[in-house]
Each structure stands twice: as structure tokens, then as C-alpha cells.
Amino acid sequence: MAVATTQSLEELCINSIRFLAVDAVEKAKSGHPGLPMGAAPMAFVLWDQFMRFNPKNPKWFNRDRFILSAGHGCMLQYALLYLTGYDSVTIDDIKSFRQWGSSTPGHPENFETLGVEVTTGPLGQGIANGVGLAVAEAHLAAKFNKPDLTLVDHYTYVILGDGCNMEGVSGEACSIAGHWGLGKLIALYDDNHISIDGSTDVAFTEDVSKRFEAYGWHVLHVENGNTDLVAIAKAIEEAKAVTDKPTMIKVTTTIGYGAPNKQNTAGIHGAALGTDEIAATRANLNWNYEPFVVPEDALGHMRKAVERGAGYEAEWEKTWAQYKTKYPQEAAEFERLISGKLPDGWDSVLPTYTPEDKALATRKHSETCLNKLAPVLTELIGGSADLTHSNLTEIKGFGDFQKGAYANRNIHFGVREHGMGAICNGIALHGSGLIPYGATFLIFTDYMRAAIRLSALSQAGTIWVMTHDSIGQGEDGPTHQPVETLASLRAIPNLTVIRPADGTECSGAYKVAITNAKQNAPTLLAFSRQNLPNLAGTSMEGVAKGAYAIVDCDGTPDLILIGTGSEVSLCVEAASKLTAEGKKVRVVSMPSWELFEAQDAAYKESVLPKAVTKRVAVEAGTSFGWSKYLGTEGDSVSIDRFGASAPGGVCMEKFGFTVDNVLAKAKAVLG
């Protein structure tokens, strides 16, 4: 009798999840009910028996992290948050699914809903973010745990679907996760064989289990994920027992389970069931409750998570109190990290330069900045997509992050730009104050565009370190020369793009990037391959304002030359020649459009007075977007075609990025 009662209660809880999803999607006339209906059993077992979290303190540090990588099925997560007692999702929010101002948007968004760790929806990103969360846990555990006190000890659980497994980003991230042996990462694969086009047999017939085994994962299979809760629990237990590799549990389910006419069809993947099918489903699952009504027994059982969570946190707080007493130095650093604070005077290590200092590529100045900052900012961790010695991103003396060496801080992502981007976002969103950086050539931001966009959308404090930023890249030719890339990146809201002109501006760029990271905002830095002179008049403070005059004249200028990055020096030389000819010229270095636009109107007018309509912008990229800064009589020195294969200096000359051509363009504008 006791067993039957327990089973009945479990069914009540699982069906509560299902019907909250069904009813919310039906009311919205929009959404994806199929996944929540099929994945409800595995989600219930995970949240009820295994996950450690505190609904009343969603940001408790040592909580297990949960990611719904198949974010279209977000009503599964919203139902779980409501049922387990999170204040961020009420029954009214469930009823307002996908509506303006609701905390239950159409895909899970970490900045909208407490309890959602990362923003998912673009398939594959969530599991890749999960790798980043597991990296953060492993790194902090290796750094702070002591033989007698375990301070950092939590799991990252992911539910992903067929679509996630088809997307390339998941393969990149899961491949490196297997290499790293991230034992605290457990992924439950909702193996339901249905995607929007119908049966996955039309396009996806590989053996996913064998693929993950080849990645180096521990792989399990629950053959009946619809009703065999014991098998699900046993698989999760076994996964937790394997500590030297991540685990993928393939859970075979029926999409839309319980809907007699639509289950196991594409029709239930992304559309409301409709009145008749909902009635049939209620009858089929013996659900005799009105829409949005949860049985008291089910809600009471699920809400036990509140008491459990308070206990988990109280237990951890005891450990934390002991840790602070026994290891005060480490405790102070840990506390600083998770508080998001920067150490006093951290930016004083950033160097400034004079024109007498040696000309260097800004990628070399970037390397200097990283290595000056790394000893001061212990939270700085990252690396390159197999371009460490081209991007110059190694922080010397801090070792390589590898299996068994998780305390180290140099990450080798391999040739996996997309995976690198999503992993870095996961590290940033872990909530531990870590500042991740990911590097490649600027042109290859095209491979990781979704991750860069999501860093801006989900408020991830990731630093994107991009080198070889123009046609000055040279011999590799147009496939590697980013002409349109800066313009496209500047189009992403909430992303700060900075293209510094010399060493001092590089230091200013890193100061902005680190500050942004602690304010949960990403920054993309674009550095040159070729050597650039250090210029008089550049400043870190100027970089923070986005644009500023580095050469000026008495009175109102006849002409303003605006440059970024490697082209600012051309503007300075051209201005010198024009001044010698009696012209009044101002040179504006404009490393960041976004930072400049954030200034008040008075400052912007002081730099680019509306009365000065004769302007020339000089940037080794497309002219797209520059018109807003050029006034009514302005023009640009730019490149609106693909580049060419030749030495960088030759490319720059042939495409007109010379002092003589800037002069010619300036004189044409002056008339």
C-alpha cells in the first residue's frame, strides 16, 4: 500500500509539471508543450531526489546548476521553479507565459527569471554553457578546497534534446569536456526522435551514445524514460559515482506523452494541443483538475524543496565559517571573487607609453596587459582557439587547465571557436566572479557569432580578444581579412567593441573590459597583427569615453580626421602635413563607438562639433555605419570589397591606407 501511495504521489507531481505546460501553452496559443510532457519524469526525479538548491536564495553559491539546453521546452523549467517554491515564478506568471512583462518568456532568460542560470533557445548553446559552468566549478574546487574542508562542490545538470545534439556547437563543447574529464557535468539527453520536420530519421540517424563515448564521456541509457523512475534515479546515481569523466544519460521518451492523438508526432513539438486534445489528454492521464490547478499533495511534496534547500545552505554556511577561521587568506580571496569586487588599485599595473617607446603590434600590448593583470586578478582565466601564439594570450606562470590540473588558468580550446565562445559565457555566468577571455582571429567571430550575441543578451562578462583585425593581416588573404566584421559586431546591442590605436589605448581597453566584466557586460577587443607607433596624446581616460581629440588646433577646426586602431597614426601624420599648409585640423581617436555614444551630449559635441561638417573617417574596414559621424560633407577612407593576398603593408598601400591617400581625401573634402 505504501509503495502504491508513493507512486501515486510521484505521478501527481509529474502530471502537475505536464499540465502546467499544457495549460500555459494553450492560454498563450504559442509554445512547445511536447518536451515538457515527455521530459517531466526525468526532470522530476532530478529535482526531487538529486539537485541541491535553495528556492528562497536562488544565488546561493554552492547550488547545483541546471540548464535546459532545449530551451524551447521552457515551460518544463518554469513549472519546476513554481512547484519547488521559487518566488520568481508565480502561478500568475505561468498564466502569463510568453506575454509582455512576464517572468516566463518564450525561452529561458537568466536576466529575466531568477533560477534560470543561462539563456537558452539557440540549440546546443545550453549544453556548451554547461561545460563552462563545470569548468568554473572544477577550477574553483581545485583552487579553494582543502583536504579537511570542501568549499566548492556542486554539479551541473543539463537536459538537452535531439536538436542540441545536431548543432555543431554541442559537439565542439562536449568533445573538449570529455578531454578535460569534467566529472561534475551530467547531461540527460531527451531521446524522443522528433524534431520540427518530423521523425529525426529524415536527417539524424547516428549513434549518439557511441559519439559521446568517443568524446570520452561515460554513457548510460534509460530505455523507458516515460515511467521507469527507478531506472532514471539509478542512472543519475551511477553518473555521480563516475568522477573522472562527464556523463551522458540517454533517456528515451515519448514527446507529448499522454496526448493520445498527438504524442510522438511533430505536431506536438511546437504548437498548443487544442481544446479537444487537451480534454483527451486529461482523460488519458486521469487528470481531473481545472487549468492551472495543482493538487495540494503534489504542491506540498514539491515545496519540500524549500526546507531542504535551507538545510543545504545552512550546512554549507557551517563549512564556510570553519573555512574562514582555518584559511583566512583563501577565504578573503574567495569572498572577493563571489562578491564581484575588484582589488583596490588593480588597474595601476596597466602600462602607458610615449612616442619614444618601441612600435609594437597591439596584439603584443594585449599580451602585456594580460600578463600584468593575471597576478593581480586571480579571476582572469581563458585562452585561444588553437592560436595562442598568434593571439598572444598565454598568461605566463599559471599553467594549462587540463584534467587533473584544474587550478591552472590557461585554457586550450582547440580549433573550436563556437564552443569556446559558449564555454566562456558559461564560466562568466557561473556567478563566482571569474572573468573568462576567449581569443581567435577577428574574422573567425563569424564562427562564434551566436555565442558573442548571447554574451550581450544574457549579460555575461566575457572578454573577446580578437587579433589580426584588418587587411593588414596580410598574406593569408581575403578569407582571413575582416573587412565587414567590425561593422557587424558594432550592430550587436550591449556589446562594447574597442579597437585601440597603440599601447596606451590597449591598456585603456583592458581597463574598460575588466570593469565591464564585473558589471556583467561583454567587451570585444580588436588588435592588430602589424606594429604600430605609440602616439602622443593617447590616454586610458580617452578610451573610456570612446572618442577624444589626440591632436587639436586653436579655435574651430576646418577638418576633423577620425581614426581607429592602426589608422589613427595615418590621421596624425596627415594632420601634421595639413597643419603645415595652414589648415586647422583635429584628429579624433575613436576606439569605441559604443563608449562614445554612452557619453552626454555636451561631451559628444565637444569632440565632434556639429558646426564642423568636413570630416574624414579612416578605418581599414567597410564604410558601413560611418555616415553618422561624417557630417553633411564628410567622406571615408575605407574598403568596401574583400581584401587580397599580399604582405600586410602592400595590402594597406594598394587599398589606400596611406598618409598620401588620407591627405588626398582630406583635401577633396576641404574643397
N, C-alpha and C positions, 0 to 999 in steps of 0.2 A: 504493500500500500504506500509506503514512504517513497519508494522509487517512482511509482506512478505519479505521485503528487509533485515530486521534483521535476519529473519530465514535463508534466503539465505546466508548471511554472516557467520552465525554460521555453516551452512553445509559446506561452503568453508573451514573454519578453521578445522573442524573435518575431512574432507576428505584430507586436507593437511597433517594432522598427519598420517592418514591411508596410504596414498600413499608414503610418505617419508619412512615409514616402509616397505611397499611392495617393493618399488624400491631398497632400501638398501639391503634387504634380497635377492632379485633376483640377484643383482650385485655380492654379496658375495657368492651366491649359498649356503648360510648357515644362519640359524637363525630361529626366531619364529615370523611369521607375524600375527598369529591368534589373540593373545591377544591385540596387538596394534589396530587392526581393530575393535575388539569388545569393547574395553575399551576406545576408543578415545572420545566418548561423555562425559563420567563421568570425564575423565581427563581434557577435555577442560573446562567444567563447573567449576571444582575445581580451575584450574589455572587461568581462566579468571575472575571469579567472587569472589573468596574467598581467595585464598592464597596471603599472604603478603611476598614479596621477592624483592630483588633488583638485577636484572641480571648483573649489572655493579659492584656490590660488593657482590659476592656470599657468603662471610663470614660475612656479616652484622649480628650482634649478634641476634637481635630480629626478625629475619626472621622466618616464618613458615617452619617447616621441612617436606619434602616429601620423602617417601620411597616407591619404587616399590618392594614390597616383592617378587612378582612373577618376579624375575629378568631376567628370560629368555625372557620376553617381552620387553627388554631394549630399543628397537627402539622407543617405546612409549615415554620413558623419554628423549632420545636423540632428538627426534623430538620436544618435548616441550622445551627443552633447546635452540635448534636452533631458533625455531619460536619466542620465547619470548626475544631473544636478548643476550643470554649468549655468551661471546667471546670464551668460552672453546669448543664449538661445532659449527663448520662452515659447510657450505654445502659440502665442500671437505671432512670433517670428516665423514659426513653422507655417502658420496660416498665410503668412505674407511672403512665402517663398518666391524668389525672383522678382520682388516688387521694389520700387524706389524706396530707399532708406532702410530697408530690412537688413538684419544681420545674417540673412540666409540668401546670399547672392547665387547666381546661376552656376558658379564654380567656387570651390573653397578659396577664400582670400584671407591670408593671415592678418592683414591690416584692417579687416572689417569684423572678424569674428574671433574673439578670444577662445583658445582651444584648438584653433587651426594653426599648425606650425608653419606651413609654407603654402604658397599659392599654386594650385594645380589646375589642370584643364588641358593645356597643350600636352598631349600624351607623351609619356616617357620622362618628362621633366621631374615628376614627383619621385620616382624611384632613384633618379640621378641625384636629386636633392637629398634623398635618404642616405646615399653614400656619403655626401658631405656632412650630414649630421653625425653619422657613425665615425667619420674621420675626426670630427671635433671631440666626440666622446673619448675615442681612443687616445688622442693627443693629450687631452686634459687629465685622463686617468693615469697615463704614463708619467705625466709631469708632477701631479699633485698627490697621488695615492701613496700611502706608506705601508710597510709590512703589517703594522698594527692598526691602521685606520684607513678605511676605504671611503673616500670622499666623493669620488665620481664613479658611478656605477648604474648606468641605465641603458636600455635597449632602444633601438629604432625599428619600429614595425611599419611595414608598407603593405597596402593592398593594391595590387596592380592588375591590369587586365590584358586581354589579347592585343589591344591597340598599343598599350605601352610596350609590349614585347616586340611589336613590329617596328616601332620607331627606332631609328639608329642611335639616338642619344642614350637609350637604355642599355644597348649593347656596349657602347663605349664605357659607360659608368660601371656596369656590372662586371665587365672584363677587368678593370683596374681594381674593383672591390675584391674580386677573387684573388688577384695578385697580392693585395695588401692583407688578405686574411682577416677581414673585419668581422669577428665572431659575434659582435653585438647587433649585427644587422640581420633581420629576419623578414623575408618578403613572402606574402601569401598571394599566390597567383590565382585569380578568379578565372579558372579554365572553363569558360562556358560556350566556346566555339561559335559565338555570334558577334558580328560587327555590323556596322550600318548597312553594308552591302548584302548582308545575309550570312549564311554559313561561312566561317573562316576558311573552309575548304576551297573557296574560289581563289584564295591568294596566299594562304598561310598554312602550310602542311608540315613544316619542320618539326622535329622532336625537340621541344623547348627544354625538356629535362636534360637531354644529352648536351645541349648547348651550354646550359648552366654548369653541368658537370665539367665540361671542357674549360669553362671560365675559372674553375677551382672552387665552385660552391658545393656545399652539402645539399643534396636534393632529396626531397620526400614527396610522396603522393598520397593524398586523401581521395580515394575513389568516389566516395559518396559525401560530398560537401553539403548536400541538401538536408540530411537528417542525422548523420553519424557524428554527433557532437563529441563522443568519446574519442573517435579517431582524430578529430581536429585537435582536441586538447593534448592527446598523446604526441601528435606531430610537433606541436609547439614546445612541449616539454623536451622532446628529443632535440629540437633545434637549439634550445637554450643550453643543452648539455654539450654541444659542439662549440668549442671556444676558439678554434684556430681558423675558422672559415665562415663566411656568411652562409645563410641557409635560404633556399627557395623551396617553399611548400606549394606544390601544385594541388589546388583544391578544385576538383571537378564539380561544377554546379550546373543548375538549370537557370538560365536567365529568365526573370519574370516568374520564378517558382510560385505556383499556386493559382496562376491565372489560367483557367482550363483551356481557353481558346487561343491564347497569345503567347504562353510560355514557350521558350525555346525557339522564338522567331525574332527576326529583325524588327518586327512591328512594335515590340515592347521595349526595344533598346532606348529610343529617344522620343517617345510620344506618350501622352496620357492614355490610360486604359479605356476611358469612356464609361458612361453610366452603366451600360449593360454588363460589360466585362468586370467592372468593379463589383457589381452585385453577385455575379457568378463566382468571383474570387472570394468574396466574403462567405458565401455559402460553402465553397470548396474547402476553405480553411476554418470553418466553424467560427467565424468572427462576427459576433452578434453585438457589435458596438457601432455607435454613430461615428461619422467622420471626426477625426482628431481627438477621439476619446481613448484614453489609455486605461486599461484595467488597474484598479488600485493595487492588486497583488504584484503586477508587473512593475509598476512605477515604484512601489515600496522596495522591491528587490533591487532594481537598478539604482535607486537612490542610496543604497548602502555604500555606494562608491564614495559618497561624501565623508562618511565616518572612516572608511578605510583610508581614504586619501589624507585625511587629517592625521591619522596614525602613521602613515608612511612619512609624512613631512616631519612630524614630531620626532620620530625615530632618527631621521637624518639630522635634525637640529641637534640632537644629543651628540651625534658623531662630530658635527661641526663645532660644537662647544669644546669637545675634547681636543679636536684638531687645533683650534685657536690657542689652546693652552700649551700643547706639546710642540707645535710647529708654528710659532707666531710669525716668522718671516714669510713662509709659504702661504700662511693664511691671509696675511695682509695683501700679498700679490693676487691671490685668488679672489679676494673680496673686491680689489680694484678692478679686476677683469670683468666680473659679472655685474658690477655696478655701471660699467661703460665709461668710467673715468679715465682720462689720460694723466700720466705722471706730470708733476709740475716741471715746467721748463723743457718738456720733451723736444720742442722744435728748435731749441738752441743748438742742437747738433747739426742742423742743416747748414751747409756752407753757402757763402756768397762769393762772387768772383769779380774781378776787374778786367778791363781790356788787355792788361798785360799777361793775364793767365792764358795758358795754352788752349788753343782751339780744340774742342773735342766734340764728338757726336753727342747729342742729348741722351741717347741710349746709355752712353758711358756715364754721364752725370746721373742718370737714373740709378745705375748700379751703385754709384757713390752714395746716393740718398738712401737706398735700401740698406746698405751696409752701415751707414751712420745710425739709421733708425732702429735696426734689428736689436742691438744690445739694450736699447732704452725701452723699446716697445716689444715686450715679450709676447704680445698677442699677434704679432705680424707673422703670417705663415702663408706659403704659397710657392708658385713655381711656374713652369713653362710647359707648353705642349711640344716637347721634344726640340726646343730651340733655346735651351738655357744659355748656351754660349754665343748665340746671336742676339737674344733679348737681353743678355747680361743680367739675369735675375737671381743668381745664386747669392744667398747670404752666407758669407764665409764663416766657418767655425761652428755652424749649427746643424750639420749633418743632414742626411737624407731620410725623409719619412718613408719607412719601409716596414714590412711585417717584422715585429719584434723590436722595432726602433721607432715607436710612435711618438716619442718625445721630441724627435728631430723636426726641423721646420722647413726644409727644402723639399717640395713635392715635385716629383717627376710624373707628369700626367700622360706621357707618351703622345703619339700623334692622335690626339682626341680633343680637338678644340671644343666641340659641342659638349662633350661630357665634362671637360674641365670647367666650362662656364657654369653648368648646373651644379657641379660638386662645390665650386667656390660659393655659390649662392647658399647652398645647404650649410656650409661652415658659417657663413655670415649670419644665417637665421637661427643658428643653434641657441642663441641667447646667452652666450658665455663671454661676449666681448671680443672674440677673436676677429682679426682683420685679415681676410684672405685676399691674395692677389693672384691673378691668372694672366699669363703672358703668351703672346704669339705675334706674328706679323700683322700689321693693321689690316691688310687685305683679307685675312682669314677671320675677321669679325663676321664676315658673311656666313661662315660655318657655324657660328655660335650666336647668331642674331637673336634667336628665341631666348637664350639664357640672359643676354645683355638686356633685352627688353623686360624680361621678368625681374631682373635685379632692380630696374627702375620702378616697375609696377608694384613689386612686393616689398619695397623699402629694405633691400639688402645692401649692407655697407661693404660691397665688393669693390676692389680696385682693379681695373682692367689696364694692364701695362702693355701697350702696343708699340712696336718698333717698326722701322722701315716704312716710314709714314708718307712717302710720296714717290714721284718718278725718280727722285734722287736715289731710290733703292738700286736702280741701275740694271746690271746685266741680265737679271732674271726675267726682265721684260714685262709686257703688259699684264700677264697673268698674275704677277706679284706686285704690280704698281697700283696703289689705291688712288684713283682719281676722283671717284664719286663717293668714296667711303665716309669721309668726314661729314659731308652734307647729309648723308643718310643717318648717321649717328646723331647729328645735331637735331634731327627730327624727332627723336625719342623723348617724350616728356620725362622730366625728373632725372635725366642723365646729364651730369656735368662733363663736358668734353673740353680738355685742355691740351693745347699744342704749344709748348714752351719754345722760346727762341734761343736760350742759352743756359748756362749752368745756374745762374741765379733764379731764372724763371722755373727751371726744373725743381729747385728747392721749394719755391713758392707753390708749384703744382702739387708736390707731395704734402705740403702743409695743408692745402685745401683738401686733398684726397683723404688724409688721415682724419681730419676734422669731420668731413662728410661721413666717413665710415662710422664714426661714433654717433652720428645723428641719423644712422640708418639710411644713408643715401649713397648710391654708387658714383664712381668717377672713372672716366676713361682718359688715359694719358697717352698722347701720340708723340713718339720720339723719332728722331732722325737716325739714319744709318751714317750719313756723312758728317764730317767735322764742321762745327760752326764756331765763329768767333764769339767771345764774351763781349757784350756790348756795354757801353757807358749808358747809365740811365735806367737799366732794368732793375726791378725790385720785386721782392716777395710780396710786398703790400700791393703793388700794382697788379700782380697776378690775381690776388684775391678779389680785385674789383673787375676783373675780366678784360678791361682795356684801359690804357693810360698812355699819356704822352711821354716818349723817351727822348725825343728831340723836339724843341719848340722854338718859337720865334717871338719877337716883340709885336704886340698888337694882334689883330685878326689875321689868321693865315690866308694866303692866296690859295693854298692847296694843302690837303691832308692826305698823306700816304698811310695806308693801313696794311699792316703785315701780320702774319702769324708764323710761328716756327722758323724754319730755315730761311724764309723770305724776308724776315724783318731786317736782316743785315743788308739786303739789297736796297730796301727802302732808306736805310740810314745813309748808305753811300750815295744814292740818287739825290737825297735831300741835301747832302753836302755840296754836290755839284750845282744844284738848283739855287742854293743859297749864295754860292759864289757868283751866280749870274744875276743876283739881286732879287730873287723870289723869296717870299716869306712862306716857309714850309714847316708843317708839323708832322712828325712821324708818330703814329699810334701803334703800339704793340697790342694786339688783340688776341691773347691766348685762349680766351673762352667767351663765346657768345652768351652762354647761359649765365655766367657770373656777371657779365656786363648788364644783361637785361634785369638782373636782380637789384641793380643799383637804383637810387632815386632819380627822378627826372632832372634835378639840378646837376647831379654829377654827370649824367649822360650828356647833358647839354654842354658842360664844361669841357668834355673830351671831344665831342663831335657836334660843334655848334650848328644849328640849323642854317645859320646865315652863310656858312661855308659849304657851298654846293659843289665845288670842284674837288673831287676825291678820287683816289685810285686805290683799289684793294689788290694786294699781291699775295697769292696763295697757290702753291703747286697742286691744285685740285680744281674741280669743276667750279664754274662761276655761280652755280645754283645757290640761291639764298643770299648772295652778297648784295643784291639790289637794295635791300632795306637799309644798308649802311652807306650807300654810294651817293645819295642825294639826287638832285634832278640832272646834274651834269657829270656824274661820275662814270667810271669805267673800271675794268679789272684786267689784271694780268693773270690769266688762269688757263686751264686746259680742259676743253670740252670734247675730248676724244680720248681713246685709250693711248697708253704710252708706247714705248718701243724698247727693244733690246739693245742696250749700249751701256758703256760706263755711265755712272750717275751724273758726272759732270757734263758729259756730252748730251745726255737727255735734257738736263736743265738748260743748257745753251740752246739746243735745237728747238725747244718748246718756248723759248723766250724768257726764261727766268734768269735774266742778266741785268746788270746795272744799266747798260745801254738801252735795253728794251723798256725797262721801267721809266727811264728818262724820256724816251720817245713817247710812251703812253701818257706820261705826266704833261709833257709839252702839248700834246694833242688836246688834252682836257683843258689846259690853260688857254689854248687857242692862240 
